[in-house]
Amino acid sequence: MKNLIYIALLASVFIFTGCAYSEKEPKEEKNMEKEAAMMNPFETIAVQKINPLVILKLAGELLPDQSTELFAKVNSYVKNIRVDIGDRVVAGQVLMTLEAPEIQSQVATAKAKLKAQRAVYLATLATYDRMVNANQTEGAIAQDAMDQIAARKLSDQAQLAAAESAYSEIKNIDDYLVISAPFNGIITDRNVDLGAYVGPMGKSPLLVVQNNQKLRLNISIPEANTPFIKLGDTIQFYVRSQPQHKYFAQISRKSGSLDLKLRSEKVEADFINTNHVLKPFMIAETQIPLQNSEATFFVPKSAIVDSNMGMYVIAVEAGKAKKIPISKGRVISDRVEVVGDLTENDVILKLGNEEIQEGTPIPNK
């Protein structure tokens, strides 16, 4: 009795699972199967050229127009922080100051050496000038003495130039202790506090500055659709957090090359982010118009056979089947743009079938 109950339970589970699975099948797939089942397997249509406006729907990403991570250039301590997350800044504004006692000590030493060497050079230059003036009287100064003071002046002048170079170099390093904004933007991240030890080998940036006044809508266009994308075209999009609002961006840049993995071209469209209504890195659902310059062939999706031998449609010539290789382009509802050895009013099977071989007789309707 227990075994019978167990078997009955298992049977009910399988029946329920089967029902659940069938309910999850996409309605569109069911409809296509029903249409294919009802369709005459040898129904034919005449191909015609049309030039519709095709809307390509793709997901894109909004990126800031400019984004920079600011790091410390020298080992130092955070002395002062003047901004925080969300603060708006302008180019050149001081955001943070650092402190490095060793570097500041080196700057003071280099400055003192420069002053000392300048004093030595000025003294030597004064002696040289007096001896030159005195040498105007013939025989007043020995030539050997003139040569020695001239060489000394050149030596002290070279040492002064070296001291100036050393001071300038160490002073530039001292300037690294001031972190300034590279452009107008907003502080989007801060990873340090007062007194923190920072350096050029740090993994996290001190601050992140982004220019969100203008956003770049980044899209990858499939290879088949790249010929229809032009600079200046307008793209309509919405973001998932605000599906009720429609926005528009203008295509400003095309990479001119395909990505090796996706076989797609990177395209960027500019969006002026008035009142900062959108945020960087939002996902945008786009609608891109694809208009050809001339009419092309569109055939039903069901007419295309995609087999191991390639992609083709089956034409009917003299009552027999003929495979015509094609490549796919744009898609509109139940039709696909095809390129191949087709001419206007060629007759093809509306329902392609891999089992129909070259030369198979096709009965009339």
C-alpha positions as CSV (number, residue, x, y, z in Angstrom):
1,M,0.0,0.0,0.0
2,K,2.8,2.4,0.9
3,N,4.5,1.6,-2.4
4,L,1.3,2.5,-4.3
5,I,1.0,5.8,-2.5
6,Y,4.7,6.6,-3.2
7,I,4.3,5.9,-6.9
8,A,1.1,8.0,-7.0
9,L,3.0,10.9,-5.4
10,L,5.9,10.7,-7.8
11,A,3.4,10.6,-10.8
12,S,1.7,13.7,-9.5
13,V,5.0,15.5,-9.1
14,F,6.0,14.7,-12.7
15,I,2.6,15.8,-14.0
16,F,2.9,19.1,-12.1
17,T,6.4,19.7,-13.3
18,G,5.4,19.0,-16.9
19,C,2.5,21.4,-16.6
20,A,4.7,24.1,-15.0
21,Y,7.4,23.7,-17.7
22,S,4.9,24.0,-20.5
23,E,3.4,27.2,-18.9
24,K,6.9,28.8,-18.9
25,E,7.4,28.4,-22.6
26,P,7.4,31.8,-24.3
27,K,4.1,32.6,-25.9
28,E,5.9,34.0,-29.0
29,E,7.6,30.6,-29.5
30,K,4.3,28.8,-29.2
31,N,2.7,31.1,-31.8
32,M,5.5,30.6,-34.2
33,E,5.2,26.8,-33.9
34,K,1.5,27.0,-34.5
35,E,1.9,29.2,-37.5
36,A,4.6,26.9,-38.9
37,A,2.4,23.9,-38.4
38,M,-0.6,25.6,-40.1
39,M,1.6,26.9,-43.0
40,N,1.7,25.1,-46.3
41,P,5.3,23.7,-46.5
42,F,5.5,24.6,-50.2
43,E,3.9,28.1,-50.0
44,T,5.9,30.6,-52.0
45,I,6.2,34.4,-52.0
46,A,7.8,36.8,-54.5
47,V,10.6,38.8,-53.0
48,Q,10.3,42.6,-53.3
49,K,12.7,45.5,-52.4
50,I,11.6,47.9,-49.7
51,N,13.3,50.6,-47.7
52,P,11.7,50.7,-44.2
53,L,13.0,52.7,-41.2
54,V,14.2,50.0,-38.9
55,I,14.4,50.7,-35.1
56,L,17.3,48.9,-33.5
57,K,16.9,48.4,-29.7
58,L,20.1,48.0,-27.7
59,A,21.2,48.5,-24.1
60,G,23.9,51.1,-23.5
61,E,25.7,52.7,-20.6
62,L,25.9,56.3,-19.6
63,L,29.5,57.4,-18.8
64,P,30.8,60.7,-17.4
65,D,32.4,63.0,-20.0
66,Q,35.5,63.2,-17.9
67,S,36.6,61.1,-14.9
68,T,39.9,61.2,-13.1
69,E,41.3,59.4,-10.0
70,L,43.7,61.6,-8.0
71,F,46.6,59.8,-6.4
72,A,49.5,61.1,-4.2
73,K,52.7,61.5,-6.2
74,V,55.1,61.3,-3.2
75,N,55.0,59.5,0.2
76,S,53.3,61.9,2.6
77,Y,50.5,62.5,5.2
78,V,47.1,64.1,4.6
79,K,47.3,67.5,6.2
80,N,44.1,69.1,5.0
81,I,40.9,68.0,3.1
82,R,38.8,70.8,1.7
83,V,36.1,68.8,-0.2
84,D,33.9,65.8,0.3
85,I,31.6,63.5,-1.7
86,G,29.0,65.5,-3.7
87,D,31.0,68.8,-3.6
88,R,31.2,70.7,-6.9
89,V,34.6,72.0,-7.8
90,V,36.2,74.1,-10.6
91,A,39.5,73.6,-12.5
92,G,42.5,74.5,-10.4
93,Q,40.7,74.5,-7.0
94,V,42.8,73.1,-4.2
95,L,41.1,69.9,-3.0
96,M,43.7,68.5,-0.5
97,T,47.1,69.4,0.9
98,L,49.7,66.8,2.0
99,E,52.6,67.1,4.3
100,A,56.1,65.5,3.8
101,P,58.7,66.8,6.3
102,E,61.6,65.1,4.5
103,I,60.8,66.8,1.3
104,Q,60.2,70.2,2.9
105,S,63.6,69.8,4.6
106,Q,65.2,69.0,1.3
107,V,63.5,72.1,-0.3
108,A,64.9,74.3,2.5
109,T,68.4,72.8,2.1
110,A,68.4,73.3,-1.7
111,K,67.2,76.9,-1.3
112,A,70.0,77.7,1.2
113,K,72.6,76.1,-1.2
114,L,71.2,78.2,-4.0
115,K,71.5,81.4,-2.0
116,A,75.0,80.6,-0.9
117,Q,76.1,79.7,-4.5
118,R,74.5,82.9,-5.8
119,A,76.5,84.9,-3.3
120,V,79.8,83.2,-4.3
121,Y,79.1,83.8,-8.0
122,L,78.2,87.5,-7.4
123,A,81.5,88.0,-5.5
124,T,83.5,86.3,-8.2
125,L,81.7,88.3,-10.9
126,A,82.5,91.6,-9.0
127,T,86.2,90.6,-8.8
128,Y,86.3,89.7,-12.5
129,D,84.7,93.0,-13.5
130,R,87.3,95.0,-11.4
131,M,90.2,93.1,-12.9
132,V,88.8,93.6,-16.4
133,N,88.5,97.4,-15.8
134,A,92.0,97.4,-14.3
135,N,93.4,95.5,-17.3
136,Q,92.5,98.4,-19.5
137,T,95.8,99.9,-18.3
138,E,98.5,98.0,-20.1
139,G,100.6,95.8,-17.8
140,A,98.4,96.4,-14.7
141,I,97.2,92.8,-14.5
142,A,99.1,89.7,-15.4
143,Q,97.6,87.6,-18.2
144,D,97.8,84.5,-15.9
145,A,95.7,86.3,-13.3
146,M,93.1,87.2,-15.9
147,D,92.8,83.7,-17.1
148,Q,92.4,82.4,-13.5
149,I,89.6,84.8,-12.6
150,A,87.8,84.2,-15.9
151,A,87.9,80.4,-15.3
152,R,86.7,80.9,-11.7
153,K,83.8,83.0,-12.9
154,L,82.8,80.3,-15.4
155,S,83.1,77.6,-12.7
156,D,81.0,79.6,-10.2
157,Q,78.4,80.3,-12.9
158,A,78.1,76.6,-13.7
159,Q,77.7,75.7,-10.0
160,L,75.0,78.4,-9.6
161,A,73.1,76.9,-12.6
162,A,73.4,73.4,-11.0
163,A,72.1,74.8,-7.7
164,E,69.1,76.5,-9.4
165,S,68.3,73.2,-11.3
166,A,68.4,71.2,-8.0
167,Y,66.2,73.7,-6.2
168,S,63.7,73.8,-9.1
169,E,63.5,70.0,-9.2
170,I,62.9,69.6,-5.4
171,K,60.5,72.5,-5.5
172,N,58.4,70.7,-8.2
173,I,58.2,67.7,-5.9
174,D,57.1,70.0,-3.1
175,D,54.3,71.3,-5.4
176,Y,53.0,67.6,-5.6
177,L,51.8,68.1,-2.0
178,V,48.9,70.2,-3.3
179,I,46.1,68.2,-5.0
180,S,44.0,70.4,-7.3
181,A,41.0,69.8,-9.5
182,P,42.0,69.1,-13.1
183,F,38.6,70.2,-14.5
184,N,35.1,71.4,-13.4
185,G,33.2,68.5,-11.9
186,I,31.9,66.8,-8.8
187,I,33.7,64.8,-6.1
188,T,32.2,61.3,-6.4
189,D,34.5,59.4,-4.1
190,R,36.9,60.1,-1.1
191,N,39.1,57.3,0.4
192,V,41.3,59.1,3.0
193,D,41.0,61.0,6.2
194,L,43.2,63.5,8.0
195,G,46.6,62.1,9.0
196,A,46.4,59.2,6.6
197,Y,49.7,58.0,5.1
198,V,49.6,58.0,1.3
199,G,51.9,57.4,-1.5
200,P,52.2,56.7,-5.3
201,M,51.9,53.0,-4.7
202,G,48.4,53.3,-3.1
203,K,45.7,51.1,-4.5
204,S,42.8,53.5,-3.9
205,P,42.7,57.0,-5.2
206,L,42.6,59.9,-2.7
207,L,39.6,61.5,-4.6
208,V,37.6,60.8,-7.8
209,V,36.4,63.8,-9.8
210,Q,33.8,63.4,-12.6
211,N,32.4,65.9,-15.0
212,N,28.7,64.9,-15.1
213,Q,27.5,68.0,-16.9
214,K,27.8,66.1,-20.1
215,L,27.4,62.3,-20.4
216,R,28.5,59.8,-23.0
217,L,26.0,57.2,-24.1
218,N,28.2,54.2,-24.9
219,I,26.7,51.6,-27.3
220,S,28.2,48.6,-29.1
221,I,26.6,48.3,-32.6
222,P,26.5,44.8,-34.2
223,E,28.6,44.5,-37.4
224,A,25.5,44.1,-39.6
225,N,24.1,47.4,-38.5
226,T,27.3,49.6,-38.6
227,P,26.7,50.9,-42.1
228,F,23.5,52.6,-41.1
229,I,25.0,54.6,-38.1
230,K,26.1,58.1,-39.0
231,L,27.6,60.9,-37.0
232,G,24.9,63.4,-36.0
233,D,22.1,60.8,-35.8
234,T,19.8,61.2,-32.9
235,I,19.2,58.3,-30.4
236,Q,16.2,58.1,-28.2
237,F,16.6,56.3,-24.8
238,Y,15.3,55.9,-21.3
239,V,16.8,54.7,-18.1
240,R,15.4,51.8,-16.1
241,S,14.8,53.9,-13.0
242,Q,12.8,56.5,-15.0
243,P,11.0,54.5,-17.8
244,Q,8.4,57.2,-18.2
245,H,10.9,59.8,-19.4
246,K,12.4,59.8,-22.9
247,Y,15.8,61.4,-23.6
248,F,17.7,62.2,-26.7
249,A,21.4,62.0,-27.5
250,Q,23.4,62.8,-30.6
251,I,26.0,60.5,-32.0
252,S,29.4,62.3,-31.8
253,R,32.0,59.5,-32.1
254,K,32.5,56.2,-33.8
255,S,35.5,54.0,-33.1
256,G,36.0,53.0,-36.8
257,S,36.9,49.5,-35.8
258,L,35.2,46.3,-34.5
259,D,35.7,44.7,-31.1
260,L,37.5,41.4,-31.7
261,K,35.3,39.5,-29.2
262,L,31.8,41.0,-29.9
263,R,32.4,42.0,-33.5
264,S,30.7,45.3,-32.8
265,E,31.7,49.0,-33.2
266,K,31.8,51.3,-30.2
267,V,29.7,54.4,-30.7
268,E,29.3,57.3,-28.3
269,A,26.4,59.8,-28.2
270,D,26.6,63.0,-26.2
271,F,23.8,64.0,-23.8
272,I,23.8,67.4,-22.1
273,N,22.8,66.4,-18.5
274,T,20.7,69.5,-17.6
275,N,20.0,69.7,-13.9
276,H,21.9,66.5,-13.5
277,V,18.8,64.4,-13.9
278,L,20.8,61.3,-15.0
279,K,23.7,59.6,-13.3
280,P,26.9,58.1,-14.7
281,F,26.9,54.3,-15.2
282,M,23.1,54.1,-15.5
283,I,21.9,51.5,-18.0
284,A,20.1,53.1,-21.0
285,E,17.6,51.3,-23.2
286,T,18.1,52.9,-26.7
287,Q,16.1,53.1,-29.9
288,I,18.4,53.7,-32.9
289,P,16.9,54.5,-36.3
290,L,18.5,52.5,-39.2
291,Q,17.7,53.9,-42.6
292,N,19.4,52.6,-45.7
293,S,20.2,54.8,-48.7
294,E,18.5,52.3,-51.1
295,A,15.8,49.6,-51.1
296,T,16.8,46.1,-50.2
297,F,15.2,42.6,-49.9
298,F,13.3,41.7,-46.7
299,V,12.1,38.1,-46.4
300,P,10.1,36.3,-43.7
301,K,12.2,34.9,-40.8
302,S,10.7,31.4,-41.6
303,A,12.2,31.5,-45.1
304,I,15.8,31.5,-43.8
305,V,17.6,28.2,-43.3
306,D,20.6,28.4,-41.0
307,S,22.4,25.1,-41.3
308,N,25.9,23.7,-41.0
309,M,26.4,24.3,-44.7
310,G,25.6,28.0,-44.3
311,M,22.7,30.4,-44.4
312,Y,20.4,30.4,-47.4
313,V,16.8,30.7,-48.8
314,I,15.2,28.2,-51.1
315,A,14.2,29.7,-54.5
316,V,11.9,28.0,-56.9
317,E,13.2,27.9,-60.5
318,A,11.5,25.8,-63.2
319,G,9.5,24.0,-60.5
320,K,12.6,22.9,-58.6
321,A,14.4,24.0,-55.4
322,K,17.5,26.1,-55.6
323,K,19.6,27.2,-52.5
324,I,20.6,30.8,-52.6
325,P,23.3,31.7,-50.0
326,I,22.5,34.9,-48.1
327,S,23.7,37.0,-45.2
328,K,21.4,38.7,-42.7
329,G,21.0,42.4,-42.0
330,R,18.4,44.4,-40.2
331,V,15.3,42.9,-38.6
332,I,11.7,44.2,-38.5
333,S,9.0,42.3,-36.7
334,D,8.7,39.0,-38.6
335,R,11.0,39.9,-41.6
336,V,14.8,40.0,-42.0
337,E,16.9,42.0,-44.5
338,V,18.9,39.6,-46.7
339,V,21.8,40.1,-49.1
340,G,22.4,37.5,-51.8
341,D,22.0,36.6,-55.4
342,L,18.3,37.6,-55.5
343,T,16.4,39.7,-58.1
344,E,13.1,41.4,-57.9
345,N,10.1,39.0,-58.0
346,D,12.2,35.9,-57.4
347,V,10.0,33.2,-55.9
348,I,11.1,31.6,-52.7
349,L,9.6,29.2,-50.2
350,K,8.0,31.0,-47.3
351,L,8.9,28.1,-45.0
352,G,12.5,27.1,-45.5
353,N,13.5,23.5,-44.6
354,E,16.9,22.0,-44.4
355,E,15.5,18.7,-45.6
356,I,14.7,20.2,-49.0
357,Q,17.7,19.5,-51.2
358,E,18.9,21.2,-54.3
359,G,16.8,20.2,-57.3
360,T,13.8,18.8,-55.3
361,P,10.6,19.2,-57.2
362,I,8.3,21.9,-55.7
363,P,4.6,21.2,-56.4
364,N,2.4,24.1,-57.5
365,K,-0.1,25.5,-55.1
